[in-house]
Amino acid sequence: MKRLAVYCGSSPGADPAFAAAARATGEEMARRGIGLVYGGGRLGLMGIVADAVLAGGGEAYGVIPQALIDLEVAHTGLTEIHVVTTMHERKAKMTELTDAFVALPGGIGTFDELFEAWTWNALGYHAKPFCLLNVAGFWDGLLGFLDHTTSSGFMSPARRAQLMVAGDIGEAVDMLDAALASAEKKMVW
């Protein structure tokens, strides 16, 4: 994996474990030589991940709508920043730039990004894997709801199994790497 898209909050959240996980994510990515693809912000968990990647000598690629630059929330020290017009363009560009996705704690923007990546995968627009980093049980409620959705017949067990869950970033990267390797083997004729 060369680049990993990280979806996460533009707020640090209420639990210090969230910021610690964001910092650890950036540090681990830099240590493994994995470039960051993210929303381009300087605030919250987004800024923490980017700062940790950059501090570790890694590369950080931001994708941000002009409206957020106008609000002065863009990170100004990135390796590269892509300015787009809409949130839809942002998500499409992030998908283009990345090999896989991981979601840390966040709000509606994080949910939107995660579910759109998953939907695009289901529709065959990409075959990139995705994983939740379940920091301090943040995603437990969603995971329960997804299991309910599956048992209610609105999602197949195979589709549900696509959403991997990890307890730390090292485990998440290992799972995503394994999924990418498995996909490459299936593509060999």
Secondary structure as UniProt FT lines:
FT   STRAND          3..7
FT   HELIX           16..32
FT   STRAND          35..38
FT   HELIX           44..55
FT   TURN            56..57
FT   STRAND          60..65
FT   HELIX           66..70
FT   TURN            71..72
FT   STRAND          80..84
FT   HELIX           87..97
FT   STRAND          100..103
FT   HELIX           108..122
FT   TURN            123..124
FT   STRAND          130..133
FT   HELIX           135..137
FT   TURN            138..139
FT   HELIX           140..151
FT   TURN            152..153
FT   HELIX           157..162
FT   STRAND          163..166
FT   HELIX           169..187
//
